[in-house]
Amino acid sequence: MAENETAATTINKDDLIVIAGAGGFIAGSLTRYFRDQGFTNIRAIDKKPLPEWYQRVPGVECLSMDLSDEANCKIAVRGAKEVYNLAADMGGMGFIERFRVECLRSILINTHMVESAYNAGAERYFFSSSACAYNTTLQQDPNVRALKESDAYPAMAERGYGWEKLLSEMFCQEYWAERKMKTAIARFHNVYGPNGTWDGGREKAPAALSRKVIEAKETGDLNITIWGDGTQTRSFMYIADCVKGIDMITHCDDLIATPINLGSNYLVSVNDLVSLIEDIAGTKLERHYDLDAPRGVAGRNSDNTFIEEILGWEPHTPLREGMEKTYAWIAQQYEDRRAGKPTPAGKSDFKVVH
């Protein structure tokens, strides 16, 4: 198999890369990834005020703009060689099950961004989709079979967030079919790692459970509340694998306008994830189950047959290795907060109390 193309082998180091949603977790990490690759002309955009960005990468142009406004999108992509759209109003199950309208309204971002990128002459456009686009009737058993790309149809996506992703995928496919702009579409499966949301209501399970274990140890109250009955299963992808996968998918001409899974295929139950975090933390907690809390589908896993076939690669960071790094980072964030230091990834305007 030929060596995979990447930005480093495709464009010049001073070509403009635009990354939307860069004040958040994945897009912020992607910004750092490209900067570390030696790219010198990166424009990072997020609607959050700059002091609230999860990470600021030195040498990167950072703009605070709401990309649901078309006029802002036109400014954002001006002169862009490549555009990466990871901007969306989203979070973990606690957010996307309760705020479906907010999630649906993210379609304005992609609608305006893809049109603006096309008009600006961008050569490649990446869209971050989600496993939430898959048919929910195939995810009703914790012992779920892994989802392959064709399982998005017949369509029965998760209400709100999943439907927005599925329709935005179609926009990307049609901009290639009709207008010949190279688009790339990756369906993320539960990304986790340092620099991600860990408190405030939008965090996902690895971060939320890590925080709860840290709080239990710090307070001496050795109890933990788990959303659902703990049997629900997921696969979790470490952030370093995610950003590498984005780069390779975007620059693979065999994947133009073709949705592809980007996730780990290692399935784990929530109960087993709690046990792993307890082991990392060196503690054991009394478990309590909140059966009224948001829990999402019963099971979801990534079938990586297609990505292995096309790229000869798949996300490979072991869950324990990734969780050790994630736990250590959240523990430091927790200490920083107690010391009065700013922790942007640990606060939100949304709060779920359980």
C-alpha positions as CSV (number, residue, x, y, z in Angstrom):
1,M,0.0,0.0,0.0
2,A,1.2,3.5,-0.9
3,E,2.1,5.8,2.0
4,N,-0.9,7.8,3.2
5,E,-1.1,11.4,2.0
6,T,-1.3,14.1,4.7
7,A,-1.4,17.8,4.8
8,A,2.4,17.7,5.2
9,T,2.7,15.9,1.8
10,T,-0.1,17.7,0.0
11,I,0.1,21.5,0.7
12,N,2.7,24.1,1.5
13,K,3.6,24.9,5.1
14,D,2.5,28.5,4.6
15,D,-0.9,27.7,3.0
16,L,-3.8,28.8,5.0
17,I,-5.5,26.2,7.1
18,V,-8.8,27.2,8.7
19,I,-10.1,25.3,11.7
20,A,-13.6,25.9,13.1
21,G,-14.5,25.1,16.7
22,A,-10.9,25.5,17.7
23,G,-11.7,26.8,21.1
24,G,-13.0,23.4,22.0
25,F,-11.5,20.0,22.5
26,I,-11.0,18.2,19.2
27,A,-10.5,21.2,16.9
28,G,-8.1,22.8,19.5
29,S,-6.1,19.6,19.5
30,L,-6.2,19.6,15.7
31,T,-4.8,23.1,15.6
32,R,-1.9,22.1,17.8
33,Y,-1.3,19.0,15.7
34,F,-1.0,21.1,12.5
35,R,1.2,23.7,14.2
36,D,3.5,20.9,15.5
37,Q,3.7,19.7,11.9
38,G,5.3,23.0,11.0
39,F,2.3,24.8,9.4
40,T,2.7,28.5,9.9
41,N,-0.6,30.0,8.6
42,I,-3.4,28.6,10.7
43,R,-6.6,30.5,11.5
44,A,-8.5,29.1,14.5
45,I,-12.1,30.2,15.1
46,D,-14.6,29.7,17.9
47,K,-17.6,31.6,19.2
48,K,-16.3,31.4,22.8
49,P,-14.5,34.5,24.0
50,L,-10.7,33.9,23.7
51,P,-10.1,33.6,27.5
52,E,-12.6,30.7,27.5
53,W,-10.8,28.6,24.8
54,Y,-9.6,25.3,26.1
55,Q,-6.2,25.8,24.6
56,R,-4.5,28.6,22.7
57,V,-1.8,27.5,20.3
58,P,1.2,30.0,19.9
59,G,1.6,31.3,16.4
60,V,-2.0,30.8,15.4
61,E,-4.5,33.5,14.4
62,C,-7.4,33.1,16.8
63,L,-10.8,34.7,16.1
64,S,-13.9,34.8,18.2
65,M,-16.8,34.6,15.8
66,D,-20.2,32.8,15.7
67,L,-20.1,30.7,12.5
68,S,-23.9,30.2,12.4
69,D,-23.8,33.7,10.9
70,E,-23.0,33.5,7.2
71,A,-21.1,36.8,7.1
72,N,-18.7,35.5,9.7
73,C,-18.1,32.3,7.6
74,K,-17.2,34.4,4.6
75,I,-14.6,36.2,6.7
76,A,-13.4,33.0,8.3
77,V,-12.5,31.1,5.2
78,R,-11.1,34.0,3.1
79,G,-7.9,32.8,1.4
80,A,-8.2,29.3,2.8
81,K,-6.5,26.3,1.2
82,E,-8.2,23.8,3.5
83,V,-11.1,24.2,5.9
84,Y,-11.8,21.9,8.8
85,N,-15.3,22.3,10.3
86,L,-15.6,20.9,13.8
87,A,-17.8,23.7,15.1
88,A,-21.1,22.5,16.7
89,D,-23.2,23.1,19.8
90,M,-22.8,19.7,21.5
91,G,-21.7,17.7,24.5
92,G,-22.3,14.4,26.1
93,M,-25.6,12.7,26.5
94,G,-26.7,15.1,29.3
95,F,-26.6,17.8,26.7
96,I,-27.7,16.3,23.4
97,E,-30.7,14.5,24.8
98,R,-32.0,17.7,26.4
99,F,-31.1,20.4,23.9
100,R,-32.1,19.0,20.5
101,V,-32.9,22.4,19.0
102,E,-29.5,23.7,19.9
103,C,-27.9,20.7,18.3
104,L,-30.1,21.0,15.2
105,R,-29.2,24.6,14.7
106,S,-25.6,23.6,14.2
107,I,-26.7,22.8,10.6
108,L,-26.5,26.6,10.0
109,I,-22.7,26.4,10.7
110,N,-22.0,23.7,8.1
111,T,-24.4,25.1,5.6
112,H,-22.7,28.5,5.6
113,M,-19.2,27.2,6.0
114,V,-19.3,24.7,3.1
115,E,-20.8,27.4,0.8
116,S,-18.3,30.0,1.9
117,A,-15.4,27.5,1.5
118,Y,-16.5,26.7,-2.0
119,N,-16.8,30.4,-2.9
120,A,-13.4,31.1,-1.4
121,G,-11.8,28.5,-3.6
122,A,-10.8,26.1,-0.8
123,E,-9.4,22.9,-2.2
124,R,-10.5,20.6,0.7
125,Y,-13.2,20.7,3.2
126,F,-13.5,18.4,6.3
127,F,-16.7,17.8,8.2
128,S,-16.8,16.2,11.6
129,S,-19.8,13.9,11.7
130,S,-20.7,11.5,14.5
131,A,-21.7,7.9,15.2
132,C,-24.9,9.5,16.4
133,A,-25.8,9.5,12.7
134,Y,-26.3,5.7,12.7
135,N,-29.7,4.0,12.8
136,T,-30.7,3.8,16.5
137,T,-32.6,0.6,15.9
138,L,-29.3,-1.2,15.5
139,Q,-28.0,0.0,18.9
140,Q,-30.6,-1.4,21.3
141,D,-28.4,-4.2,22.8
142,P,-25.3,-3.7,24.8
143,N,-23.8,-6.6,22.9
144,V,-24.2,-4.6,19.7
145,R,-22.5,-5.6,16.5
146,A,-20.0,-3.0,15.3
147,L,-21.6,-0.4,13.0
148,K,-20.4,-0.2,9.4
149,E,-20.7,2.9,7.3
150,S,-23.8,1.6,5.4
151,D,-25.7,1.3,8.7
152,A,-26.6,5.0,8.6
153,Y,-29.4,4.1,6.1
154,P,-32.3,3.5,6.3
155,A,-32.0,6.6,8.3
156,M,-33.1,6.7,12.0
157,A,-30.4,8.9,13.5
158,E,-30.5,10.1,17.1
159,R,-33.0,12.9,17.4
160,G,-31.5,16.4,17.1
161,Y,-27.7,15.9,17.0
162,G,-27.6,12.8,14.9
163,W,-30.0,14.1,12.2
164,E,-28.0,17.4,11.9
165,K,-24.9,15.3,11.3
166,L,-26.6,13.1,8.7
167,L,-28.0,16.0,6.7
168,S,-24.7,17.9,6.9
169,E,-22.9,14.9,5.5
170,M,-25.3,15.1,2.5
171,F,-24.3,18.7,1.9
172,C,-20.7,17.6,1.7
173,Q,-21.5,14.8,-0.7
174,E,-23.4,17.1,-3.0
175,Y,-20.7,19.8,-3.0
176,W,-18.4,17.2,-4.5
177,A,-21.0,15.7,-6.8
178,E,-22.2,18.9,-8.2
179,R,-19.4,21.4,-7.7
180,K,-16.3,19.3,-7.4
181,M,-15.0,20.6,-4.1
182,K,-13.1,17.8,-2.3
183,T,-14.9,17.1,0.9
184,A,-14.1,14.6,3.7
185,I,-16.5,13.2,6.3
186,A,-15.5,11.3,9.4
187,R,-17.9,9.8,11.9
188,F,-16.3,10.2,15.3
189,H,-16.9,7.6,18.0
190,N,-16.6,9.0,21.5
191,V,-13.3,11.0,21.5
192,Y,-11.6,11.5,24.8
193,G,-8.3,12.8,26.2
194,P,-6.5,15.8,27.8
195,N,-7.9,19.3,27.0
196,G,-11.4,18.0,26.8
197,T,-14.5,19.1,28.7
198,W,-14.5,17.5,32.1
199,D,-17.2,19.4,34.1
200,G,-20.2,21.5,33.6
201,G,-22.7,19.2,31.9
202,R,-21.2,18.8,28.4
203,E,-18.5,16.3,29.3
204,K,-18.6,12.7,28.0
205,A,-18.3,9.5,30.0
206,P,-14.5,9.1,30.3
207,A,-14.1,12.6,31.6
208,A,-17.2,12.7,33.8
209,L,-16.4,9.4,35.5
210,S,-12.8,10.5,36.0
211,R,-13.9,13.7,37.7
212,K,-16.4,11.8,39.9
213,V,-13.6,9.4,41.0
214,I,-11.3,12.3,41.7
215,E,-14.0,14.1,43.7
216,A,-14.7,11.0,45.7
217,K,-11.1,10.6,46.6
218,E,-10.6,14.2,47.5
219,T,-13.7,14.5,49.6
220,G,-13.5,11.1,51.2
221,D,-17.1,10.3,50.1
222,L,-16.3,7.0,48.4
223,N,-19.6,6.8,46.4
224,I,-20.2,7.3,42.7
225,T,-23.4,7.9,40.7
226,I,-23.5,6.2,37.3
227,W,-26.0,7.3,34.6
228,G,-28.1,4.3,33.6
229,D,-27.6,0.8,34.8
230,G,-23.9,0.6,33.8
231,T,-24.4,-2.1,31.2
232,Q,-24.5,0.3,28.2
233,T,-21.4,-0.2,26.0
234,R,-19.2,2.1,23.9
235,S,-15.9,2.4,22.2
236,F,-13.7,5.3,23.0
237,M,-11.0,6.9,20.8
238,Y,-8.0,8.8,22.2
239,I,-7.5,12.3,20.9
240,A,-4.1,11.7,19.2
241,D,-5.6,9.0,17.1
242,C,-8.5,11.3,16.2
243,V,-6.4,14.2,14.8
244,K,-4.1,11.8,12.9
245,G,-7.1,10.2,11.4
246,I,-8.7,13.5,10.4
247,D,-5.5,14.4,8.5
248,M,-5.3,11.1,6.6
249,I,-9.0,11.0,5.8
250,T,-9.0,14.5,4.5
251,H,-6.1,13.9,2.1
252,C,-7.1,10.5,0.8
253,D,-8.7,10.9,-2.7
254,D,-10.3,7.5,-2.4
255,L,-12.4,8.9,0.5
256,I,-13.7,12.1,-1.1
257,A,-17.3,12.7,0.0
258,T,-17.4,9.3,1.6
259,P,-18.4,9.0,5.2
260,I,-16.0,6.8,7.2
261,N,-15.8,5.6,10.8
262,L,-13.1,7.2,12.9
263,G,-13.1,5.4,16.2
264,S,-11.7,2.5,18.3
265,N,-13.3,-0.9,17.9
266,Y,-12.6,-1.9,21.5
267,L,-16.0,-2.2,23.2
268,V,-16.3,-1.6,26.9
269,S,-19.3,-1.3,29.3
270,V,-19.7,1.8,31.5
271,N,-19.2,-0.5,34.5
272,D,-15.9,-1.7,33.2
273,L,-14.8,1.8,32.4
274,V,-15.5,2.8,36.0
275,S,-13.5,-0.2,37.2
276,L,-10.6,0.9,34.9
277,I,-10.7,4.4,36.3
278,E,-10.9,3.1,39.9
279,D,-7.8,1.0,39.2
280,I,-5.9,4.0,37.8
281,A,-6.9,6.0,40.8
282,G,-6.1,3.3,43.3
283,T,-9.5,3.3,45.0
284,K,-12.8,1.4,45.1
285,L,-16.2,3.2,45.3
286,E,-19.7,2.3,46.2
287,R,-21.8,2.4,43.0
288,H,-25.2,4.0,42.7
289,Y,-27.2,3.9,39.5
290,D,-29.5,6.8,38.3
291,L,-31.9,5.1,36.0
292,D,-33.6,8.4,35.1
293,A,-30.5,10.0,33.8
294,P,-29.7,10.3,30.1
295,R,-28.0,7.1,28.9
296,G,-28.1,7.1,25.1
297,V,-28.3,4.0,23.0
298,A,-27.7,0.6,24.7
299,G,-24.5,-0.1,22.7
300,R,-22.4,1.4,20.0
301,N,-19.1,0.2,18.4
302,S,-17.1,1.1,15.3
303,D,-16.6,-1.4,12.5
304,N,-13.1,-0.5,11.2
305,T,-13.0,-2.8,8.2
306,F,-13.3,0.1,5.7
307,I,-10.7,2.4,7.3
308,E,-8.2,-0.5,7.5
309,E,-8.9,-1.4,3.9
310,I,-8.4,2.2,2.6
311,L,-5.8,3.6,4.9
312,G,-4.1,0.5,6.3
313,W,-4.6,2.1,9.7
314,E,-7.1,2.4,12.6
315,P,-7.1,4.2,16.0
316,H,-4.9,2.0,18.2
317,T,-4.1,3.7,21.5
318,P,-5.1,1.2,24.3
319,L,-7.9,2.5,26.5
320,R,-5.9,2.1,29.6
321,E,-3.0,4.1,28.2
322,G,-5.3,6.9,27.1
323,M,-7.3,6.9,30.3
324,E,-4.2,7.2,32.4
325,K,-3.2,10.3,30.6
326,T,-6.7,11.7,30.7
327,Y,-7.2,11.0,34.4
328,A,-3.8,12.6,35.3
329,W,-4.8,15.7,33.3
330,I,-8.2,16.1,34.9
331,A,-6.7,15.5,38.3
332,Q,-4.3,18.4,37.7
333,Q,-7.3,20.5,36.4
334,Y,-9.1,19.7,39.6
335,E,-6.2,20.9,41.7
336,D,-5.8,24.0,39.5
337,R,-9.4,24.9,40.1
338,R,-9.0,24.5,43.9
339,A,-6.0,26.8,43.7
340,G,-8.1,29.4,42.0
341,K,-6.5,29.0,38.6
342,P,-8.5,29.2,35.4
343,T,-9.8,25.9,34.0
344,P,-11.7,26.8,30.8
345,A,-12.4,23.1,29.8
346,G,-14.0,22.6,33.2
347,K,-16.8,25.1,33.1
348,S,-19.9,25.5,31.1
349,D,-23.1,27.6,30.9
350,F,-25.0,24.3,31.2
351,K,-25.4,22.2,34.2
352,V,-26.9,18.8,34.8
353,V,-27.4,17.8,38.5
354,H,-27.6,14.1,39.3
